[in-house]
Structures are given as C-alpha cells and as structure tokens.
Amino acid sequence: MIVRIWRGRTPADKADTYVDYLKQTGVKEYRETDGNHGVQILRRVRGDTAEFLTVTWWDSYEAIQGFAGDDIERPVYYPEDKEFLLEFEDHVDHYEVVVQEQ
C-alpha cells in the first residue's frame, strides 16, 4: 500500500467552499481511479489561513499513475484551484505503508 500526501493552503474564509470543490474534483477522481483505496482530507485553520492535507491510499505506484500521470511526484491541479490556493506546491510525498494497525 502506498500513501500519497499533498499539502495546500487557502484563506480561512474560503475553506468550506474549497472542501466542496475538492469533493467535486480531486476526491471524485481519486475514487474513480482503479487501485485507489480511499481519501482523507484533513483541515486545520490557523488565524486567517486554512491548511489542508490530502491523504490518498493506493495499491501501487502504477495505480497512482492512473490518477497523476507518468510523473507521480507532480501534484494534480484543476483550473479553479487558482481561486482558492495561496501557493502551488511543486511536489507530493509518497510513503510505503509498513505497519497498519486498526
């Protein structure tokens, strides 16, 4: 199992709208991609900024390519992201799950 982690920041007053937008774009596409086992969107508001952490679960690096394309280290952005995000990360992180306890 591979975990893919992306980070982003929006103005706090756009945070709820951004969550709705994420559900319509990235979350929908994650779930429609073969080999995806789920997505978690974490949010923390600090002052006037909302920080987001997107965690997705995948069968393999090849499954991630089904979502992200050949360069899986590059984030996937959508046209309307420019209306929300304060900056654009140039990479995502991937981790192999070596222990998972419930």
C-alpha positions in Angstrom: 0.0 0.0 0.0 1.3 3.5 -0.9 0.1 6.7 0.7 0.2 9.9 -1.4 0.2 13.2 0.6 -0.4 16.7 -0.8 -0.5 19.9 1.2 -2.3 23.2 0.4 -3.4 26.4 2.0 -6.4 28.7 1.4 -7.8 31.8 3.0 -9.8 30.6 6.0 -12.9 32.3 4.7 -12.8 30.1 1.6 -12.1 26.8 3.5 -15.7 25.4 3.4 -16.2 26.2 -0.2 -12.8 24.7 -1.0 -13.8 21.4 0.7 -17.0 21.3 -1.5 -14.8 22.0 -4.6 -12.3 19.2 -3.6 -15.2 16.7 -3.4 -16.3 17.6 -6.9 -12.8 17.4 -8.4 -9.9 15.6 -6.8 -11.9 13.3 -4.4 -14.2 12.3 -7.2 -11.3 11.5 -9.5 -9.3 9.6 -6.8 -12.3 7.4 -6.1 -12.8 6.7 -9.8 -9.2 5.6 -10.3 -8.5 1.9 -10.2 -6.3 1.0 -7.3 -7.4 3.8 -5.0 -8.5 2.6 -1.6 -9.7 5.9 -0.1 -9.0 9.5 0.6 -8.9 11.7 3.7 -8.9 15.5 3.6 -7.6 17.0 6.8 -8.0 20.7 7.6 -6.6 23.0 10.3 -7.5 26.7 10.5 -4.8 29.0 11.9 -5.8 32.6 12.0 -6.8 33.7 8.6 -5.4 30.6 6.8 -6.7 27.1 6.4 -4.2 24.3 5.9 -5.2 21.2 4.0 -3.6 17.8 4.0 -4.9 15.3 1.4 -4.0 11.7 2.1 -4.8 9.0 -0.5 -4.3 5.3 -0.3 -3.2 3.3 -3.3 -2.4 -0.3 -4.4 0.9 0.7 -6.1 2.9 3.4 -7.8 1.4 2.2 -11.1 -2.1 2.8 -9.7 -1.1 6.4 -8.7 0.0 6.9 -12.4 -3.6 6.2 -13.3 -4.6 9.4 -11.5 -1.5 11.6 -11.7 0.1 10.6 -15.0 3.7 9.4 -15.5 5.3 12.0 -13.1 3.6 10.9 -9.9 5.8 13.4 -7.9 3.9 16.3 -9.5 0.7 17.5 -8.0 -2.6 17.4 -10.0 -4.2 20.8 -10.1 -7.5 21.9 -11.5 -8.3 25.2 -13.3 -10.3 26.7 -10.4 -7.5 26.0 -7.8 -6.2 29.4 -8.6 -9.3 30.9 -7.0 -8.5 29.2 -3.7 -4.9 28.2 -3.2 -2.4 30.7 -1.7 0.5 28.9 -3.4 1.1 25.8 -5.5 3.3 23.0 -4.1 5.6 21.6 -6.7 5.6 18.0 -5.4 3.7 15.5 -3.4 5.1 12.9 -1.0 4.7 9.1 -1.2 5.2 6.7 1.6 5.0 2.9 1.7 2.8 1.6 4.5 4.9 -0.8 6.5 2.7 -1.2 9.6 -1.1 -0.6 9.7 -3.0 -1.4 12.9 -6.7 -0.7 13.4 
